[in-house]
């Protein structure tokens, strides 16, 4: 692609700025930083919608060729609101010039590059199919430097699991577990299930993973009815407040933002055998902080299924 150095015959401004609070981004492919390209045409030199749409972000490779961002360094026109920008202190977004004829286009850049990588990024615009301009050339010498940061790798000790006895009746017992970061500045913003059940992918239509059941059966009553005590564990995605209903009794989950909920239930019901029955499925989840860093865990059981725990899953 031919790059022209005559952009100033058409434009009075063509620049790129980082407009989030830092030029750093975790190299996890999820966190983003915001970059804004500002363009001002010269008087009586119109800027069409097609020309504005042609703006892309490029890097200059070792062969002197400008290439669009893609792969390990990716630019999107859409902001992912789930993840926050890098938490840099003391840095403010760049000030953008005001003007009625200034046109802007924003990009959201993510990186899967190795920690410590520095990438210089330019903006490119096409005046027509044969005329292309790049910042950093001619009179518009602007670019941005993106620094990729090694993702944080959390351990079990970075998390805290607690439980509350939420509901107890003659027939059911419900405990709610809360998993969170010990560091109050961190939050679990997403919990992604990785487990397959009976050879089928986990389906979020069910919203829960009943991954452990254990039955204790005894004879009771004059008719020697077989009553089974079933212990069942559920894991829930992080999200909006939602009800969990068991035998017309309802409790609410996701009441505390930034935490993941598990539920242990004990139900007493008729069974058809005196023999204890067990059903166990592995429950593996990816936990994401607000910057897109992930930690995989496996949910565990103790005390014959009466308590829920977790361990790191590598």
C-alpha positions in Angstrom: 0.0 0.0 0.0 1.4 3.4 -1.0 1.6 5.9 1.8 1.4 9.5 0.8 3.2 12.3 2.6 0.8 15.1 1.4 -1.8 14.7 4.2 -1.5 18.4 5.1 -3.0 19.4 1.7 -6.2 17.8 2.9 -6.1 17.8 6.7 -5.1 20.4 9.3 -5.1 17.8 12.1 -4.5 14.0 12.1 -3.3 12.5 15.4 -3.7 9.6 17.7 -3.9 9.7 21.5 -4.4 7.3 24.4 -7.6 8.4 26.1 -7.8 5.8 28.8 -5.8 6.4 32.0 -2.6 4.6 31.0 -0.7 3.1 28.0 -0.4 -0.2 29.8 -2.6 -3.3 29.3 -2.4 -6.8 30.7 -1.4 -9.3 28.0 -4.4 -11.5 28.7 -6.3 -10.7 25.5 -9.3 -9.3 27.4 -8.4 -6.0 29.1 -8.4 -3.0 26.8 -7.1 0.5 26.5 -8.8 3.3 24.6 -7.1 5.2 21.7 -8.7 8.1 19.9 -7.9 9.3 16.4 -8.7 12.9 15.7 -9.1 14.3 12.2 -9.8 17.9 11.1 -10.1 18.7 7.3 -8.7 21.9 5.9 -11.2 24.6 5.1 -13.4 23.6 2.0 -11.9 20.1 2.1 -14.7 17.8 3.1 -14.3 14.6 5.1 -16.8 12.0 4.0 -18.3 9.2 6.1 -16.3 6.7 4.0 -13.1 8.4 4.7 -13.8 8.5 8.4 -14.7 4.8 8.3 -11.4 4.0 6.6 -9.4 5.0 9.7 -7.5 2.0 11.1 -4.6 1.4 13.5 -1.4 0.1 12.2 2.1 -0.9 13.2 5.3 -0.6 11.2 7.1 -3.9 10.8 10.8 -4.6 10.3 10.4 -4.4 6.6 9.0 -0.9 6.7 5.4 -2.1 5.9 2.4 -0.7 7.8 0.2 -3.5 8.9 -3.3 -3.3 10.6 -3.5 -4.5 14.2 -4.5 -8.1 14.5 -3.6 -11.3 16.3 -1.7 -10.7 19.5 -2.4 -6.9 19.3 -6.0 -6.4 18.5 -8.1 -3.3 18.0 -11.9 -3.3 18.2 -14.5 -0.5 17.7 -16.4 -1.9 20.7 -15.6 -1.4 24.4 -16.0 -4.5 26.6 -17.6 -3.0 29.7 -16.9 -6.1 31.9 -13.2 -5.2 32.3 -11.7 -2.0 33.6 -8.8 0.0 32.2 -5.4 -0.4 33.8 -5.4 1.2 37.2 -2.7 3.8 36.8 -2.4 6.4 39.5 -1.6 10.0 38.7 -2.2 9.7 35.0 -5.2 11.4 33.3 -6.6 10.8 29.8 -5.2 13.0 27.1 -6.9 16.3 26.5 -8.6 16.4 23.2 -9.0 19.7 21.3 -12.4 21.1 20.9 -13.7 22.2 17.5 -16.9 21.9 15.5 -15.1 20.3 12.5 -13.0 17.8 14.5 -14.0 14.2 13.8 -13.0 11.4 16.0 -12.9 7.6 16.0 -12.2 5.5 19.0 -10.5 2.1 19.2 -10.2 -0.4 22.1 -6.9 -2.3 22.0 -6.2 -5.6 23.7 -3.0 -7.5 23.9 -1.8 -11.1 24.1 1.8 -10.0 23.8 4.6 -11.1 26.2 4.9 -8.9 29.3 7.3 -6.0 28.8 6.6 -5.7 25.0 6.4 -2.2 23.7 4.5 -1.5 20.5 4.4 1.7 18.5 1.0 2.3 16.9 -0.1 4.7 14.3 -3.4 5.7 12.7 -4.0 5.4 8.9 -6.7 7.1 6.8 -7.5 6.6 3.1 -8.5 9.7 1.1 -9.3 7.4 -1.8 -8.4 3.9 -2.9 -5.0 5.1 -4.1 -4.1 7.7 -1.5 -3.4 6.8 2.1 -1.9 8.8 5.0 -0.4 7.6 8.3 0.4 9.6 11.5 4.1 9.7 12.0 4.6 10.7 8.4 4.8 14.3 7.0 3.6 17.0 9.3 1.4 14.8 11.6 4.1 13.0 13.6 2.0 11.3 16.3 1.9 7.8 17.6 1.2 5.9 20.8 3.3 3.3 22.7 1.5 0.4 24.1 3.1 -1.6 27.0 1.9 -5.1 27.5 2.0 -6.3 31.2 2.4 -9.9 32.3 -1.0 -11.2 33.5 -1.4 -11.7 37.3 -1.4 -15.4 38.3 -3.5 -15.8 41.5 -3.2 -18.6 44.0 -5.6 -20.2 46.5 -4.3 -17.9 49.2 -5.5 -14.9 47.2 -9.2 -16.0 47.7 -11.5 -16.4 50.7 -14.4 -18.8 51.0 -17.1 -18.3 53.6 -20.6 -19.9 54.2 -23.8 -18.8 55.8 -26.7 -21.0 57.0 -29.4 -19.5 54.8 -32.5 -21.6 55.3 -33.4 -24.6 57.5 -36.8 -26.5 57.7 -37.9 -30.0 58.6 -37.2 -31.1 55.0 -34.4 -28.9 53.6 -31.2 -27.2 54.7 -29.6 -24.5 52.4 -26.1 -23.1 52.9 -24.8 -20.3 50.6 -21.1 -20.0 50.1 -19.3 -16.8 49.0 -16.0 -16.8 47.2 -14.1 -13.5 46.8 -10.6 -12.0 46.6 -9.0 -11.3 50.0 -7.7 -8.0 48.5 -10.7 -5.6 48.7 -9.5 -3.8 45.6 -10.1 -6.9 43.5 -13.4 -8.3 42.3 -14.6 -11.5 40.6 -16.5 -10.1 37.6 -17.0 -13.3 35.7 -17.0 -17.0 36.4 -16.7 -19.2 33.3 -17.5 -23.0 33.5 -15.1 -25.4 31.8 -16.6 -28.7 32.8 -18.5 -31.1 30.5 -21.2 -33.2 32.0 -21.9 -36.7 30.6 -20.0 -35.7 27.5 -22.0 -32.6 26.8 -20.8 -29.0 27.1 -22.0 -27.1 30.1 -25.0 -25.0 29.0 -25.7 -21.7 30.7 -29.4 -22.2 30.2 -29.4 -24.1 33.4 -27.5 -21.3 35.2 -26.2 -23.8 37.8 -24.0 -26.8 38.1 -25.3 -29.5 40.4 -22.0 -31.4 40.5 -22.2 -33.5 43.7 -24.9 -35.6 45.2 -24.6 -38.1 48.0 -27.5 -40.0 49.7 -27.8 -41.4 53.2 -30.9 -43.7 53.4 -32.6 -44.9 56.6 -35.8 -46.7 57.6 -38.3 -44.6 59.6 -41.9 -44.7 60.7 -44.4 -47.5 61.2 -44.4 -48.3 57.5 -40.6 -48.5 57.4 -40.5 -45.8 54.7 -37.0 -45.3 53.3 -36.0 -41.7 53.8 -32.9 -40.4 52.0 -30.9 -37.4 52.9 -29.5 -35.9 49.7 -26.6 -33.5 49.7 -26.2 -31.5 46.5 -23.8 -28.8 45.5 -24.5 -26.1 43.0 -22.2 -23.5 41.5 -23.5 -20.3 39.9 -22.2 -17.8 37.4 -21.4 -14.3 38.6 -24.1 -11.9 37.4 -27.2 -10.1 38.5 -29.2 -11.0 41.6 -31.2 -14.1 41.0 -33.5 -16.5 43.0 -32.7 -20.1 43.9 -35.9 -22.0 44.7 -36.0 -25.4 46.4 -39.4 -27.0 47.2 -41.2 -23.6 47.2 -38.5 -22.0 49.4 -36.6 -19.2 47.8 -33.2 -17.6 48.6 -31.4 -15.0 46.6 -27.9 -15.3 45.1 -25.4 -12.8 43.7 -26.4 -10.3 46.4 -22.8 -9.1 46.8 -21.1 -7.8 43.7 -17.7 -9.2 42.9 -18.3 -12.6 44.6 -19.2 -16.1 43.3 -21.9 -18.1 45.0 -22.1 -21.8 45.7 -25.0 -23.6 47.3 -25.1 -26.8 49.5 -28.5 -28.3 50.0 -29.6 -31.2 52.2 -33.1 -32.6 51.3 -34.9 -35.3 53.1 -37.1 -37.4 50.8 -38.2 -40.9 50.1 -35.7 -43.2 48.4 -36.1 -46.6 46.8 -33.1 -48.3 48.2 -31.2 -48.6 51.5 -27.9 -48.5 49.7 -26.2 -45.1 49.6 -25.8 -43.7 46.1 -23.2 -41.2 45.0 -23.0 -39.1 41.8 -19.9 -36.9 41.3 -18.9 -34.6 38.5 -15.8 -32.4 38.4 -16.7 -28.7 38.6 -14.0 -26.5 37.0 -14.3 -22.7 36.7 -12.3 -19.8 35.5 -12.5 -16.7 37.7 -11.8 -13.4 36.2 -10.8 -10.2 38.0 -11.9 -6.7 36.8 -8.8 -6.5 34.6 -9.4 -9.8 32.7 -6.8 -11.9 34.6 -8.0 -15.5 35.0 -7.5 -18.1 37.7 -8.9 -21.6 37.2 -10.3 -23.5 40.2 -11.8 -26.9 40.9 -14.7 -27.1 43.4 -14.1 -29.8 46.0 -16.2 -31.4 48.8 -15.4 -32.4 52.4 -17.2 -34.1 55.2 -19.1 -36.5 52.9 -20.4 -33.7 50.8 -21.6 -31.5 53.7 -19.1 -28.8 53.0 -17.8 -27.1 49.8 -14.2 -26.1 49.2 -11.9 -25.3 46.2 -8.4 -25.8 45.0 -6.3 -24.4 42.2 -6.7 -26.1 38.8 -3.7 -25.9 36.5 
